[in-house]
Amino acid sequence: MARITRRELMNLLGTFGVVAALAGLAFGLPAVDRALSAERPLQAGVAVDVGAGVTVVPPPGATLDVTGTRPGDSMGSVFFRIGAVQYRIAVRPFEGDLETAAAQLRQRITGNRGYQVASAQLAVDTADGLAGLQGGYTAPGRGGRYAVFVGDRRTIEILISGNDLDLGRTLPQIEASTRTLRIDGTAK
């Protein structure tokens, strides 16, 4: 019978150590990730940076979902949750007019399987006088609203979705939040 040398024993223990460390990373990190919420509380009444110099005051009770929030110098996005309702804002460089921006957003909405624009577009303005268009859409198991604004060579797109009951309950607060949109800087 062969004897295991001290060196072989140390190599075997080292191998088990590496396997244990890899297993800890493979199973431990995803468990920690699932345990940490992607939602962050917000301070009431304080504007949030969407990106490209655009800010918005979120609705009361909203949380910031970091999985869809990416502010940047020339473009950006922010993702809020109000209960089960999702409220997303995206800003990016744009050289066209408001009608073109609205048509492009409607086309992207209806490009998703089962999504349909459900109502006529209506004019909407922010408190600072930024003109926009808004409308509604339906999706499988959800309803939604959209709005688009164009200003300072940027388009600001808003998508709101949720089930009809939750959406109806939170829409007034979201509309009030939308009116707080501001373009504070120049596009880069």
C-alpha positions in Angstrom: 0.0 0.0 0.0 1.3 3.4 -1.0 1.9 6.1 1.6 0.7 9.7 1.2 3.6 12.1 1.6 3.3 15.3 3.5 3.6 17.3 0.2 0.7 15.3 -1.4 -1.4 15.9 1.7 -0.7 19.6 1.6 -1.6 19.7 -2.1 -4.9 17.8 -1.4 -5.8 20.2 1.4 -5.0 23.2 -0.8 -7.2 21.8 -3.5 -10.1 21.3 -1.1 -9.5 24.9 0.1 -9.8 26.3 -3.5 -12.9 24.2 -4.2 -14.5 25.4 -0.9 -13.7 29.1 -1.8 -15.2 28.7 -5.3 -18.3 27.0 -3.9 -18.6 29.9 -1.4 -18.4 32.4 -4.2 -20.8 30.4 -6.5 -23.5 30.0 -3.9 -22.8 32.7 -1.3 -22.6 35.8 -3.6 -26.0 35.1 -5.3 -27.5 34.5 -1.9 -26.2 37.8 -0.6 -27.4 39.5 -3.9 -30.9 38.1 -3.4 -30.9 39.2 0.2 -30.1 42.9 -0.7 -33.0 44.8 -2.1 -32.6 46.8 -5.3 -35.0 49.4 -4.0 -33.7 52.4 -2.1 -35.9 54.8 -0.1 -36.1 58.4 -1.2 -36.2 61.7 0.7 -39.7 63.3 0.2 -39.7 66.4 -2.1 -36.1 66.1 -3.2 -35.3 66.0 -6.9 -33.6 63.0 -8.4 -31.0 63.2 -11.3 -32.4 61.4 -14.3 -29.3 62.3 -16.4 -28.2 64.9 -19.0 -29.2 67.7 -16.7 -32.8 66.5 -16.2 -34.3 66.2 -12.7 -37.6 65.1 -11.3 -39.2 65.0 -7.9 -40.5 61.5 -7.3 -44.0 60.8 -6.0 -44.5 60.4 -2.3 -43.9 56.9 -1.2 -41.8 56.0 -4.3 -38.6 54.0 -4.0 -35.7 54.1 -6.4 -34.9 50.8 -8.1 -31.2 50.8 -8.8 -31.5 48.1 -11.5 -32.9 50.6 -13.9 -31.3 53.8 -12.8 -28.3 55.0 -14.8 -27.8 58.8 -14.7 -25.2 60.1 -17.1 -23.8 63.3 -18.7 -25.5 62.9 -22.1 -28.2 60.4 -21.4 -29.7 58.6 -18.4 -32.6 56.8 -16.8 -34.4 56.5 -13.5 -36.7 53.7 -12.3 -39.2 54.3 -9.5 -41.6 51.9 -7.8 -44.7 53.0 -6.1 -46.0 49.7 -4.7 -46.6 47.5 -7.7 -46.5 50.4 -10.2 -43.4 51.0 -12.2 -42.5 54.6 -13.2 -39.5 54.9 -15.6 -38.0 58.0 -17.1 -35.3 58.0 -19.8 -33.5 61.0 -21.4 -31.2 60.9 -24.4 -30.0 63.2 -27.2 -32.6 64.0 -29.8 -32.7 66.3 -32.9 -36.3 65.9 -33.9 -39.6 67.5 -32.9 -42.2 66.4 -30.3 -44.5 64.6 -32.9 -41.5 62.6 -34.1 -40.4 61.7 -30.6 -44.0 60.6 -29.7 -44.3 58.5 -32.8 -41.0 56.7 -32.1 -42.1 56.0 -28.5 -45.5 54.7 -29.6 -43.7 52.5 -32.2 -41.4 51.0 -29.5 -44.4 50.4 -27.2 -46.4 48.6 -29.9 -43.2 46.7 -31.0 -43.6 44.6 -27.8 -45.7 41.5 -28.3 -49.3 42.1 -27.0 -48.8 45.9 -26.4 -51.2 48.3 -27.9 -51.6 52.1 -27.7 -55.1 52.4 -26.2 -56.0 56.1 -26.3 -55.6 59.4 -28.1 -52.6 61.5 -27.3 -53.2 64.6 -25.2 -51.0 67.6 -24.6 -49.2 67.8 -21.2 -46.9 70.5 -19.8 -44.4 70.6 -16.9 -44.4 73.3 -14.3 -41.5 74.9 -16.2 -43.5 75.0 -19.4 -41.9 72.1 -21.2 -44.5 70.8 -23.7 -45.2 67.1 -24.1 -47.6 64.5 -25.3 -49.1 61.7 -23.3 -51.3 58.7 -23.9 -52.2 55.2 -22.7 -51.3 51.7 -23.7 -52.3 48.2 -22.7 -50.1 45.2 -22.2 -50.7 41.6 -21.2 -52.1 41.8 -17.6 -51.2 45.5 -17.2 -52.1 48.9 -18.2 -49.9 51.8 -18.8 -49.3 55.4 -19.6 -46.6 57.1 -21.6 -45.5 60.7 -22.0 -42.7 62.3 -24.1 -41.1 65.7 -23.9 -38.6 67.4 -26.2 -36.3 70.2 -25.1 -32.8 71.4 -25.4 -31.9 68.8 -28.0 -33.1 65.9 -25.7 -36.1 63.7 -25.5 -37.5 62.7 -22.1 -39.6 59.5 -22.2 -41.9 58.3 -19.4 -43.4 54.9 -19.1 -45.7 54.0 -16.3 -47.2 50.5 -15.9 -49.2 48.5 -13.4 -52.5 46.7 -12.9 -55.6 48.9 -13.3 -56.3 49.2 -9.6 -52.8 50.2 -8.5 -52.3 52.4 -11.5 -55.6 54.2 -10.9 -54.6 54.8 -7.3 -51.1 56.2 -8.0 -51.6 58.0 -11.3 -52.4 61.4 -9.7 -49.1 61.4 -7.7 -47.1 60.2 -10.8 -48.7 63.0 -12.9 -47.8 65.5 -10.3 -44.2 64.1 -10.3 -44.1 64.4 -14.1 -44.9 68.1 -13.9 -41.7 68.6 -11.8 -39.4 67.5 -14.7 -36.7 70.1 -15.3 -33.9 70.5 -17.7 -31.3 72.2 -15.6 -28.2 72.0 -17.8 -27.1 71.7 -21.4 -26.7 68.5 -23.2 -23.1 67.3 -23.6 
